[in-house]
């Protein structure tokens, strides 16, 4: 077992970023990822139940929901395995902290009654629609289609050149860990953000704190926090259970991929058989065994039973 926990597991992600006592770690990460001009000075974790509840398999999104002293909202997610419509999901999540900023009618009525009880005139102030910012950050264990960089920041801009910023209070950031390559100049570990990418990508590979992290109080604290030897027996049990869920999800994913590959090879082999190609040639081209190709040469009714197609 590695000396340090895997930060991409449910337990590891929450241990590293989801504790009030260690919010300086999350603040450092968010300041770097969002390229904030002023470092975050304080965070308050909010109840995740304020976000929509999505029931799915255990490898789903593990989210944190917090706000700073200025009222800005931050949603941070970890998604290890690919899921469909991750961008739609981020947008959907962002609508909840936005909608909750609108004053509620019942609140106005209660306030009105309270004012009357003291014999004061009530003056209603209409809402001017001013919103606090909402930031959605998804840390992904896979790369999205079309992405070429590990960090992708998106905001609402005009369609026409020069694509000026239309709205600056809603931002979406994806951290796509597989696209991080230390050998490329743009990912030099001289930059603090790149150190975070290196940390998240390789924490389980380290057997000690690398020199590049020494002297940085936040990273030294993060290493101490995630060292397996420092876990309580209960935490260790939770981590091992979290690892099992991660391995199960990986097994499901690879099994699905293998089935898809096999199905594709079978389709190619059937097409070649219809063209009269020799079995030996089909074996060489597809990598299928002679037995699998012989199975495809059975009568059409049998083939349809083995590999039914949708009508």
N, C-alpha and C positions, 0 to 999 in steps of 0.2 A: 504493500500500500504506500502511496505517496506520503511525503511528510506533511503536505498541505491539502486542504479540502478542495474539491472541484467547485469553483464559484458559479458554474453554470447549472448546478443542481438547484432544486427548490431550497434545500437547507442552506447550501453554500451561498446562494444569492441573498437570502434573507439575513444570514449571519453576517455577511460583509456589509450590506447596504441598508438593512431594514431595522436597525436597533437605535433607539433614541440616544442611548449612551454613547454611540459611536457615529453620530450624525455628521461629524467632521469629515469622515471618509466619503459619505455620499455627497456632501457639499463640495468637496474637492473635485470629485468626478463630474458632477453637474456643471461646475464652473468651467472646467476644461472642455467638456463635450459641447456645451452651448456657447462657448467663447464669450462668456459674460465679461463686460468691461469692469464691473465691480464684483469681487468674489462674494459668494453667499455667506452671510454672517449667522443665519439662524434658519432652522427648518422645524416645522411641526408636522408630525405624521398624522394623517387623517384616516378615518375608518374606511377600509377598502369597500365596505358594503355600500358606500356612496357611489361606487362605480357599478356598471351593470354586471349581473351574475351570469356567467356563461358556463354551462355544464358541458364538459368534454373530457377526453382522456387525460391521464395524469401528466402527460408531457406538455401541457398547455402553458399559457402565459402566467408567470408569477409576477404580480404587479405591486408596486409601492405607490402610494398616493400621499403627497405632502404639499405644504404651502410655505412660503417664506413670509417674513414680517411685512413685506409690501403687499401681500395678498396674491402673489403670483402662484399658479398651481403647476405641479410637476407630477407626471405619471411616468413611472419607470417600469419597463417590462423586460423579462428574460424569456426568449423563445428559442429553445435548443433545436427542435425539429421543424421542418418546413410545414406551414399551414397555408391554406388558400386565403386570399383576401386579407393579408396582414395589414395593408395600408387602409383598407376600409375599416378594419377593426380599430386601428389607431384613431381614425377620424371619429368613429362611433364613440369611443371612450372619451374623446375630447369634448363631446357635446354635453356631457353630464356636468362637469365643473362650470361650463359656460352657462347652462340653463339655470343652475343653482344660484347664480349671481343676481338674478332678477328678483326684485322685492315681491313678497307674497301678499296677496290681498288680505288674508286673515291677519297678518302682522300689522297692516295699516289700520284695520278695524280695532284691534286690541289697543294700539297706540292711541287711537282717537278716543276710545272710552277712558283710557288712563288720563288723558289730558282734560277731558270734561270733568272727571271726578275731582280734579284740583281747581276747577272753576276757570280754566284757561281756554282761550280761543284756540281752535285747532287750525293749523295751516298745513295743508297737504303740499308736499313738494314732489312733483312728477319726476319719474326716473328718466335720466338723460341718456340711458343705454351705455354709459361708460363701463367697459369691462376690464378686469385684470387679465394678465397674460396667462395662457395655458401652453405648456410645453409637454410634448409626448416623446419619450425616448424609448426605443426598442433595441435591446441588445440581442443580436441574432447569431445563432450558431451555424448559419448558412448564408449564402449570398442571394440577393434578389436578382431576378432577371434584369439584365441591362446595367447593373451596378458594376463600376470599375474601381471604386475607392471604398475604403473601410468605413469612412464617416461620410454620411450623406445628410445634409441639412436642407430642409424644404420649408418654404413659407409661401404665402399667397402673393403672386406677382401678376402683372398684366400680361396677356397673351402676346401682344405686339411688342416688337423691339422699341426701346432698349430693355423691355421687361422690368420696368420699375416696380418697386415694392408697393403693393396695394394695401396690405395689412400686416403689421409687425407683431401682433399679440397672439398669434397662433402659429406655433412652429412644430415641425415633425422631424425627428432625427433618428436615423437607423445606424447602429453600430454593427457592421457586418464582419465579424471576427475572421472568417476564412480569407478575406481579402487583405488582411494585414500581413505585410511581409517586411521583416526588419532589414532585409538586404536592399530595399529600395530607398533612395535618398529622402523621399518625402515622409518616410516613416522612421527617420533618425530618432534614436532614443534620447537625444538632447532635448526633445520637446516633451513637456510633462504629459500631454494627452497621449502621446505614443507610448509612454511608460505604462499608462493605464491599459492600453491595448495589449502590450507585451505581458503585463501582469495577468490579465484575464485569460489570455490565450495559452499561457505556459505555466500557470501557478502549480499545477500538479507535476510538472517536470522538474521543479527546483528541489534540491536537497538542502539548500541554505539560501539566505538572502543574497542575491547577486549584488555586486559592488555598485551598480547603477542606481540601486534603491537606497543604499545606506546614506544616512544623514538627512533623509526626507522623513519627517516625523509621521506624516500621514501613511506612507507606505510601510514604514517600520511597524506602525500600529496594525496595519492591515495584515502583515505577515504574522504577527503575534496572535492576532484574532483568529486567523484561519489555520493555525498549526494544529494538527490532529492531536498532538500530545497535550494541548491545553483544553481540549473538550471534556466536558463532564461525561460520565457514563451514559446519562440520558441523551445528551447531545450526540454522542458517538452512535448510539442506536438510531437516532433520527437521521443522521447522516447516511448510515449504511442502508436504511430503508429508502432514502432519497436516491442513492446510487442504484438500488435495485430498480426503481421506477425508470430511471434514465436508461439503464441497460435494456429493460423490457421494451421501451419505446424504440431504441435503436434496433433491436431484433425485429420488431414489427415493420420498421421502415425498410430494413435491408431485405426482409422476406418479400415485401410488396415490390421492391425494385427488381428482385430476382425473378419474380413471377412475370413482371412486365417485360423484362428482357427475353425470357423464355417464350412468351407469347409472340413477341416480335420475330424471333428466330423461326418459330413455327410458321408464321405467315409467309416469311421469305421462302422457306423450304417448300411450302405448298405451291407457291407461285412457280418455283423452279421445276417442281414435279410436273406441273401442268404444261410447262414448255418442253418437257421431255428430257431434262437434264439428268445425268447419271447420279446415282446415290453417292458414289465416292466424291464427286465434285461438290454435291450439296453438303456433305459432311465437312469438307475443307472450307467452304465458304461460310457456313453457319456455326460450325463448332458443335453441331448436334451429333449424337451417337447414331450408329447404324440402326439400333433398335427403335429410336425415336422416329427416324425417317421411315422405317418399315411400318410403323404404326400409322403414319400419315398416308401410306399407300393402301390402306384398307378401304373397303367400299365407302362411298360418300355418307351413307346412313350412320355408319360407325364413327366416321370422322366428326359428323355433326353432333353425335352424342358426346364424344370426347371433348370437342371444342365448339360448343354451340355459339351461334352468332345471333345478335339481336335483330328482330324483324323490323 
